[in-house]
Amino acid sequence: MTKPLDRYSIAQVRDRLTRIVHDVEKGQSVEITRRGKPVAVILSVDEYERVISGKIGFGKSLEKFRQDMKIEELGINPDEIFGNLRDRSPGREVTL
């Protein structure tokens, strides 16, 4: 579970920057507010790199897999693998 963000106003950040940077280095993220509204977040470099690492979602991963595997060249019908696999049969009768 992620620790809740520490919150500081811009004025507080000016006064406590050294302490805030030490907290961030230890893994704590800090939210900066202006007039009580969040405007920025300070993250550690490790956390920042994790966030921007370019991890792609399932849909894009699946599309990349389809392109990389070149299933047509392997003689596989793409509809058999990637088509609608849901069973459309009416199912069994149920007596209640």
N, CA, C and O of each residue as an XYZ file, in Angstrom:
384
protein
N       0.835     -1.180      0.000
C       0.000      0.000      0.000
C       0.881      1.244      0.000
O       1.869      1.305      0.732
N       0.531      2.232     -0.813
C       1.302      3.453     -0.935
C       0.988      4.389      0.227
O      -0.163      4.536      0.636
N       2.031      5.012      0.743
C       1.823      5.985      1.808
C       1.100      7.199      1.239
O       1.297      7.544      0.074
N       0.257      7.856      2.054
C      -0.402      9.069      1.561
C       0.631     10.164      1.299
O       1.680     10.213      1.940
N       0.317     11.029      0.358
C       1.230     12.114      0.017
C       1.304     13.129      1.153
O       0.293     13.466      1.769
N       2.516     13.609      1.418
C       2.655     14.774      2.281
C       2.253     15.973      1.446
O       2.519     16.009      0.245
N       1.611     16.957      2.068
C       1.173     18.156      1.342
C       1.861     19.395      1.898
O       1.976     19.580      3.109
N       2.313     20.234      0.977
C       2.930     21.490      1.352
C       2.460     22.569      0.390
O       2.273     22.319     -0.801
N       2.270     23.778      0.923
C       1.995     24.918      0.048
C       3.303     25.334     -0.611
O       4.379     24.910     -0.189
N       3.211     26.145     -1.623
C       4.422     26.615     -2.304
C       5.324     27.358     -1.321
O       6.545     27.202     -1.363
N       4.740     28.157     -0.444
C       5.535     28.891      0.549
C       6.238     27.920      1.491
O       7.402     28.133      1.832
N       5.556     26.861      1.916
C       6.187     25.870      2.794
C       7.326     25.152      2.085
O       8.348     24.850      2.701
N       7.158     24.876      0.798
C       8.216     24.202      0.030
C       9.474     25.069      0.006
O      10.584     24.557      0.154
N       9.306     26.363     -0.177
C      10.467     27.266     -0.178
C      11.229     27.170      1.147
O      12.460     27.168      1.172
N      10.475     27.091      2.242
C      11.107     27.069      3.561
C      11.683     25.702      3.935
O      12.608     25.629      4.743
N      11.154     24.617      3.363
C      11.507     23.261      3.799
C      12.064     22.383      2.679
O      12.019     21.157      2.782
N      12.578     22.976      1.635
C      12.976     22.206      0.464
C      13.980     21.104      0.796
O      13.836     19.981      0.311
N      14.978     21.396      1.600
C      15.984     20.381      1.920
C      15.336     19.167      2.590
O      15.604     18.029      2.203
N      14.497     19.401      3.579
C      13.818     18.292      4.270
C      12.906     17.523      3.319
O      12.846     16.295      3.370
N      12.203     18.237      2.460
C      11.300     17.598      1.498
C      12.083     16.702      0.547
O      11.665     15.578      0.269
N      13.210     17.187      0.049
C      14.028     16.382     -0.865
C      14.529     15.125     -0.159
O      14.553     14.053     -0.764
N      14.923     15.233      1.092
C      15.352     14.039      1.849
C      14.202     13.039      1.973
O      14.410     11.837      1.814
N      12.983     13.528      2.257
C      11.817     12.637      2.353
C      11.545     11.947      1.018
O      11.228     10.759      0.975
N      11.670     12.702     -0.059
C      11.427     12.141     -1.393
C      12.474     11.078     -1.713
O      12.148     10.038     -2.285
N      13.714     11.332     -1.352
C      14.772     10.342     -1.566
C      14.492      9.043     -0.820
O      14.921      7.974     -1.254
N      13.784      9.125      0.285
C      13.432      7.944      1.074
C      12.183      7.250      0.544
O      11.758      6.234      1.093
N      11.584      7.798     -0.534
C      10.431      7.139     -1.143
C       9.099      7.824     -0.944
O       8.091      7.366     -1.481
N       9.064      8.906     -0.188
C       7.816      9.619      0.048
C       7.575     10.609     -1.092
O       8.474     11.374     -1.442
N       6.380     10.604     -1.671
C       6.015     11.601     -2.670
C       5.383     12.794     -1.964
O       4.763     12.645     -0.911
N       5.542     13.969     -2.545
C       5.067     15.195     -1.916
C       4.184     15.955     -2.895
O       4.539     16.142     -4.059
N       3.040     16.384     -2.408
C       2.116     17.178     -3.224
C       2.305     18.647     -2.862
O       2.395     19.006     -1.688
N       2.363     19.485     -3.885
C       2.504     20.925     -3.685
C       1.174     21.575     -4.033
O       0.566     21.273     -5.060
N       0.732     22.480     -3.153
C      -0.560     23.131     -3.369
C      -0.388     24.640     -3.526
O       0.567     25.243     -3.036
N      -1.347     25.214     -4.226
C      -1.452     26.671     -4.339
C      -2.885     27.028     -3.961
O      -3.839     26.581     -4.598
N      -3.018     27.823     -2.940
C      -4.340     28.200     -2.422
C      -5.191     26.969     -2.110
O      -6.402     26.962     -2.329
N      -4.533     25.930     -1.593
C      -5.232     24.723     -1.167
C      -5.512     23.711     -2.259
O      -6.027     22.630     -1.976
N      -5.183     24.038     -3.508
C      -5.437     23.113     -4.621
C      -4.125     22.499     -5.102
O      -3.132     23.209     -5.259
N      -4.110     21.177     -5.340
C      -2.889     20.522     -5.816
C      -2.451     21.063     -7.175
O      -3.263     21.197     -8.089
N      -1.157     21.372     -7.299
C      -0.630     21.872     -8.568
C       0.560     21.067     -9.076
O       0.885     21.129    -10.262
N       1.220     20.304     -8.188
C       2.405     19.550     -8.604
C       2.680     18.443     -7.598
O       2.162     18.440     -6.481
N       3.516     17.503     -8.034
C       3.958     16.420     -7.162
C       5.462     16.256     -7.341
O       5.970     16.306     -8.461
N       6.164     16.061     -6.239
C       7.591     15.773     -6.283
C       7.753     14.278     -6.037
O       7.268     13.740     -5.042
N       8.449     13.614     -6.969
C       8.685     12.170     -6.887
C      10.175     11.895     -6.872
O      10.976     12.711     -7.327
N      10.538     10.739     -6.343
C      11.931     10.319     -6.451
C      12.229      9.995     -7.918
O      11.310      9.764     -8.704
N      13.482      9.978     -8.273
C      13.873      9.655     -9.644
C      13.410      8.243    -10.009
O      12.928      8.014    -11.118
N      13.556      7.297     -9.077
C      13.121      5.918     -9.347
C      11.631      5.856     -9.647
O      11.208      5.185    -10.588
N      10.836      6.557     -8.845
C       9.382      6.556     -9.054
C       9.033      7.247    -10.373
O       8.163      6.778    -11.107
N       9.699      8.344    -10.671
C       9.466      9.058    -11.923
C       9.770      8.164    -13.121
O       8.988      8.108    -14.069
N      10.899      7.467    -13.082
C      11.267      6.578    -14.191
C      10.269      5.436    -14.339
O       9.982      5.001    -15.454
N       9.735      4.947    -13.211
C       8.718      3.895    -13.277
C       7.462      4.415    -13.956
O       6.850      3.719    -14.767
N       7.079      5.647    -13.620
C       5.864      6.226    -14.178
C       5.994      6.457    -15.683
O       5.050      6.208    -16.433
N       7.156      6.930    -16.126
C       7.310      7.268    -17.544
C       7.946      6.156    -18.363
O       8.302      6.370    -19.521
N       8.091      4.986    -17.785
C       8.844      3.909    -18.423
C       8.294      3.464    -19.772
O       8.954      2.720    -20.497
N       7.108      3.906    -20.108
C       6.571      3.536    -21.410
C       5.898      2.187    -21.417
O       5.702      1.597    -22.480
N       5.544      1.692    -20.263
C       4.809      0.436    -20.226
C       3.512      0.628    -20.977
O       2.808      1.622    -20.798
N       3.210     -0.334    -21.816
C       2.000     -0.213    -22.612
C       0.920     -1.125    -22.053
O       1.210     -2.115    -21.382
N      -0.298     -0.787    -22.332
C      -1.423     -1.548    -21.826
C      -1.629     -2.858    -22.570
O      -0.911     -3.172    -23.519
N      -2.624     -3.616    -22.120
C      -2.891     -4.932    -22.683
C      -3.219     -4.860    -24.175
O      -2.687     -5.649    -24.957
N      -4.074     -3.940    -24.578
C      -4.477     -3.840    -25.982
C      -3.298     -3.605    -26.910
O      -3.170     -4.258    -27.946
N      -2.439     -2.667    -26.533
C      -1.266     -2.390    -27.357
C      -0.293     -3.565    -27.334
O       0.336     -3.874    -28.346
N      -0.170     -4.217    -26.178
C       0.699     -5.396    -26.092
C       0.194     -6.508    -26.997
O       0.984     -7.170    -27.669
N      -1.119     -6.716    -27.018
C      -1.705     -7.748    -27.867
C      -1.469     -7.431    -29.342
O      -1.115     -8.317    -30.120
N      -1.662     -6.187    -29.722
C      -1.433     -5.788    -31.111
C       0.033     -5.994    -31.491
O       0.327     -6.473    -32.586
N       0.949     -5.637    -30.596
C       2.377     -5.846    -30.862
C       2.673     -7.340    -31.003
O       3.435     -7.737    -31.885
N       2.083     -8.164    -30.150
C       2.254     -9.612    -30.245
C       1.785    -10.118    -31.598
O       2.459    -10.925    -32.239
N       0.631     -9.642    -32.026
C       0.091    -10.070    -33.324
C       1.047     -9.713    -34.461
O       1.277    -10.515    -35.366
N       1.594     -8.515    -34.404
C       2.511     -8.086    -35.456
C       3.830     -8.865    -35.395
O       4.364     -9.277    -36.425
N       4.345     -9.059    -34.188
C       5.634     -9.744    -34.030
C       5.561    -11.208    -34.430
O       6.517    -11.737    -34.998
N       4.450    -11.874    -34.149
C       4.336    -13.307    -34.404
C       4.114    -13.637    -35.880
O       4.421    -14.748    -36.312
N       3.596    -12.707    -36.647
C       3.344    -12.913    -38.086
C       2.619    -14.255    -38.296
O       3.081    -15.125    -39.034
N       1.484    -14.386    -37.627
C       0.774    -15.664    -37.635
C       0.302    -16.080    -39.024
O       0.160    -17.272    -39.300
N       0.060    -15.112    -39.894
C      -0.352    -15.466    -41.250
C       0.760    -16.247    -41.959
O       0.491    -17.190    -42.703
N       2.014    -15.840    -41.715
C       3.155    -16.523    -42.319
C       3.318    -17.943    -41.779
O       3.924    -18.791    -42.435
N       2.787    -18.202    -40.605
C       2.867    -19.538    -40.008
C       1.715    -20.431    -40.449
O       1.628    -21.587    -40.038
N       0.828    -19.892    -41.290
C      -0.301    -20.666    -41.775
C      -1.420    -20.811    -40.753
O      -2.195    -21.767    -40.807
N      -1.507    -19.869    -39.827
C      -2.545    -19.907    -38.797
C      -3.617    -18.881    -39.161
O      -3.309    -17.743    -39.515
N      -4.862    -19.297    -39.070
C      -5.975    -18.384    -39.315
C      -6.110    -17.462    -38.104
O      -6.391    -17.940    -37.004
N      -5.917    -16.149    -38.278
C      -5.969    -15.231    -37.132
C      -7.316    -15.241    -36.427
O      -7.379    -14.983    -35.225
N      -8.396    -15.533    -37.145
C      -9.714    -15.560    -36.509
C      -9.816    -16.689    -35.483
O     -10.569    -16.583    -34.515
N      -9.058    -17.770    -35.693
C      -9.090    -18.874    -34.741
C      -8.423    -18.497    -33.422
O      -8.758    -19.044    -32.372
N      -7.490    -17.571    -33.480
C      -6.784    -17.176    -32.275
C      -7.332    -15.878    -31.704
O      -7.540    -15.758    -30.496
N      -7.563    -14.913    -32.573
C      -7.900    -13.578    -32.107
C      -9.347    -13.189    -32.366
O      -9.764    -12.088    -32.007
N     -10.104    -14.061    -32.975
C     -11.498    -13.751    -33.268
C     -12.341    -13.803    -32.014
O     -11.824    -13.914    -30.903
N     -13.640    -13.721    -32.206
C     -14.570    -13.769    -31.088
C     -14.662    -15.213    -30.605
O     -15.182    -16.074    -31.314
N     -14.165    -15.474    -29.420
C     -14.096    -16.834    -28.904
C     -15.283    -17.196    -28.014
O     -15.349    -18.309    -27.494
N     -16.199    -16.286    -27.840
C     -17.339    -16.536    -26.951
C     -18.278    -17.567    -27.558
O     -18.623    -17.486    -28.737
N     -18.684    -18.522    -26.759
C     -19.633    -19.556    -27.172
C     -21.021    -18.924    -27.263
O     -21.548    -18.433    -26.264
N     -21.611    -18.936    -28.456
C     -22.910    -18.299    -28.679
C     -24.082    -19.280    -28.567
O     -25.222    -18.912    -28.850
N     -23.815    -20.508    -28.164
C     -24.913    -21.489    -28.051
C     -25.855    -21.065    -26.923
O     -25.442    -20.375    -25.991
N     -27.128    -21.482    -27.010
C     -28.109    -21.030    -26.019
C     -27.866    -21.580    -24.616
O     -28.429    -21.043    -23.662
N     -27.073    -22.599    -24.450
C     -26.811    -23.144    -23.130
C     -27.838    -24.195    -22.742
O     -28.654    -24.599    -23.570
N     -27.808    -24.633    -21.512
C     -28.725    -25.681    -21.091
C     -29.967    -25.093    -20.461
O     -29.971    -23.953    -19.997
N     -31.019    -25.886    -20.451
C     -32.241    -25.457    -19.775
C     -32.103    -25.635    -18.288
O     -31.503    -26.602    -17.818
N     -32.658    -24.706    -17.551
C     -32.601    -24.760    -16.106
C     -34.027    -24.748    -15.571
O     -34.831    -23.899    -15.954
N     -34.338    -25.689    -14.685
C     -35.653    -25.716    -14.068
C     -35.517    -25.143    -12.661
O     -34.705    -25.603    -11.859
N     -36.325    -24.137    -12.387
C     -36.265    -23.512    -11.060
C     -37.402    -23.960    -10.185
O     -37.502    -23.531     -9.036
